Amino acid sequence: MFAGSYDFEVGDKVFVEVPQLNGENKWSMEFFVAFHGDSWKNEQVYFERYPGPNSDIPDIYIRSHYDDSGSNADMVVELHAEPYTTSENPLELRLAPSDISVDKFNWVYAQFNNNKLGLFWSNGAAWREAEKEANGGLHSSDEPFEFGSGEGESQYTMDEVHFALETRQIGGNNFPPKARYGPMSETVMLWHFDEMSGNVIVDESTHGNDGDIDGQGAWEDRDAFEGGGGGPGPGSGGRIGGKVFFDGDLGFVQLHLGLWFVGNQENPDRTEHRGENTPFPPAGVNYSFQDPQITANSGPYFVEAFLDLNNNSFPDDGEPSVLEEAFTNNNSEAFVDLYLSGAFNPPEIVNISPPSDAHEGEDAVINVGIASEAGIANATFEYMIGGSTSLRTIDLGGEEMGGDWAGTIPGSDITNKGLMGTIFVEDFEGQIVASEWVFINVGFDEISIGSTSGETYRMISVPGNLDDKASAIGGLVTQLQEEDRPDDATEYRTFRWNGSDYTETGLARLNPGEAYWIITLDSWTLTGGSGESIDLENPVSISLKTGWNQIGSPYNFTPNLYESEEGTVEKSFYRYTGSGYSTTTTMSPGDGYWIYAYSSTSLKVGFDSGFQLARESVSNQFDWRGNIVARINGVDDIENVFGVMAGASQTWDAADRHEPPVIGDYISVAFDNRHWDERGGFYSTDLHSASAEGHEWPFLLKTNQEGMVSLDFEWTQSLPSDWDVVLIDAVAGIIKDLRADPTYEIACACDNSGRKFVIVTGPPSFTRDALVAYDVVPADYRLAQNFPNPFNAVTTLRFALPEESTVSIIIYDLLGQKIATLADRAYYSSGNHALIWDGHDDLGKMMSTGVYFYRMEALSGGRAVFQDARKLIMLK
């Protein structure tokens, strides 16, 4: 069962990092040491650790030296462990020569138990100790422990090194240990030195704190439990043992222990009965079973412990009891700690007093009243900042048996987003209770709303509850006044939708959840004044009127809860980008959004840490889908969705979305569904039933700009391969095959009534009938007068073909010289068509003001079937 130890005299040093000890306020370090003759009279270094890589003074060490300066010569053992001692003033333990075993193992043990630092020594006969009052957590360092120093300062052999996050009951029959340890639940490093070769000392704990040997050490086949270190080793057979823990106060009780060998399901094979006072010592009470039937690498064995309160030698209901499995190691040993519970009621969280005056960036104290019968092992506040699901934790402190406990939330976590969290309390019985959610509002001096770009509209909201609701715009006014600029409509304007149009609002008051338009002459940063974060406990209810509403996030984060009565609200938000709208399903702080309501209702906005985005989405549900993107002069309308999906209808359905109101320079594409019996109007999304034979989407193009409009038709899910998709320009009478070319350009000076188009999709028979119904197939060849005429930028030349033809259209000056070729024997299908001339010749030169002619020639079947010419006037 036993193997070896390690001679450090020629082994130089062994390095090991033990980060588990950092900051702990309960720990122990122990080892066995055998001196080489009178080497104990020399200065010895057993281990030390430094606070940093360049430090000269260690923060932890155990050393010894010989002191013959007084009347009696002693060996002095020194323990230094920051913050309890200093390197110059360590805890000292003086040992007479008779206290020291030479060539046999001596036991050294150091511990800190939250209020007392202790150093202990035993040679198996004598017992010596030194202690001092102390407090705090062990100093933290990333540097390794260094065992030994080589040569003269490590003239010894070491065995059974054990570091743990637990302390033991000292004295009596408990220490020094009479048998080697197995890894226990609190063990962080355990070296048996059984390797007998190599440059690594294996850690038997679960933490992998193996020691790296730097040098050529000597492995020895002597062991601390073969005649040294406190008596003989264990008897014959394997061993199963450990500690029994019980914190209840039941007076003097009978502790019953039982062991079942592998395969036995009847009465226990080994038992032990003894009296114990309760509560047991914090380090527990020992138990041990040794028997030849306990063999290596076997199991499961079962170990039982119970308190026999009625003296019937049987575990009854209500009596603290425990039953655990055990599996032996290579040395035929198993170590199992047994925890008895059931004597105490769980702890109680009596009251919670969150900070009522928490202020952004400042530490805040949370107070909790706790009652406990078993004593409080720990209490924590686990919380998250508003909008985050990342948990943070602070420890609470207070009296062990209960009362007022408190903890400090760092100022870095006190933000204008607010806090929410839960109190957790665990007693020494391992019983844990948790509170309901705790919500903390945070005050702030100012809050960022964002910035404006010069002469560009932006919709804004305030992500908090301002003391002065007008302070956001008021702050802008202050900036203007400080720069001696007028604070009137020449510098800024604000607007809000009144249900049918915009009302100018001047010094707008921004309530949580409301949004306003703003436009400024130059770029400005907008900041709200003092206020408080929005309460996270309950969602904010935002009132909505029938039609379009301007709203924003009341929180300084993106909410994930958006709830309304079913069927009352379109579940899409529209955000203005500066050139047009984009749709989203969430609201970012500081921005404003459009939302459409079918009736007066409310939208509840909030945050739930337990789930992700809860908004509805229709993405990836389409049979097929298209989108229209319209652009002119730097403004756009990029989301105009049409398509087919299951559950949709040819009239209104829940997937359809209204077209939002325009602002500033704009272009708008809207599906014209004013003919619907229910909820008719203009829509940005219009989905049809999958069962229809074919589909028609009339839409209206509006813009307050003049110039070239481009329409791009995108396909995110393809329509059936045998279907046509055509665009009808109702004004020009033009038919465009969008399969062949998904773009269309027109020169537009659209009036308030807009320009009408229709998208037709379906099998060829369906589209032919639709084209006939729209009367867009001409009966004769025709060359129309250009429009506009006169023109100063671009003009459109329209022509009609009753059949497939090859067409040439050329621009000439008054002398008959060719200026520009717009079409050169180009193929066109039957229908109405248009070409655009921008006033440049074929070499790219802009022509001068004057009168020009354009001539058209059409060929069909290889012969000329039509010729015509018209005059146009260019003005610059």
ABEGO torsion letter per residue (X at the ends): XBBBBBBAAAAEBBBBBBAAABGBABBBBBBBBBBBEAAAABBBBABBBBABAABABBABBBBBBBBAABABBBBBBBBBBOAABBAABBBBBBBBAAABBBGBBBBBBBBBAGABBBBBBBAGABBBBBBBBBBEBBBBBABBBBBEAEEAABBBBBBGBBBBABBBBBEEAAOBBABBBBBBAABABBBAGAAGBEABBBBABAAGBBBBBBEBBBBBABBAABGBGGEBBBBBEBBBBEBBBBABBAEBBBBBBBBBBBGBABBBABBBBBBBBOBBBAAEBBBBBBBAABBBGBOBBBBBBBBBAAGAGBBBBGBBBBBBBBBBBAAGBBBBBBBBBGABBBBBBABBBBBAABBBGBBBBBBBBBBBAAEBABBBBBBBBBGBABBBBBBBBEBAAEEBBBBBBBAAABBAAEBBBBBBBBBAAGBBBBBBBBBBBBBBABBBAEBBBBGBBBBBBBBEBBABAAAAAAAAAAAAAAAGBBABAAABBBBBBAGABBBBAEBBBBBBGBBBBBBBABBBBBBBBBEBBBBAABBBBBBBBBEBBBBBBABABBBABBBBBBGABBBBBBBBAGAEBBBBABBBBGBBBBBBBABBBBBBBBBBAABBBABBBABGABABBBBBBBBBGGBBBABBBBEBBBGBBABBBAABBBBBBBBEBBBBBBBBAAABABGBEBBABBBBBAABABBBBBBBBBBABBEBBBBBBBBABBBBAABBBBBBBAAAGBBBBAAABABBBBBBBBBAAEBBBBBBBEBAAAAAAAAAAAGABBABBBBBBBOBOBBAABBBBBBBBABBBBBBBBBBBAAGBBABBABBGBBBBBEBBBBBBAGBBAAGBBBBBEBBBBBBBBBBGGBBABBBBBBBBBBX
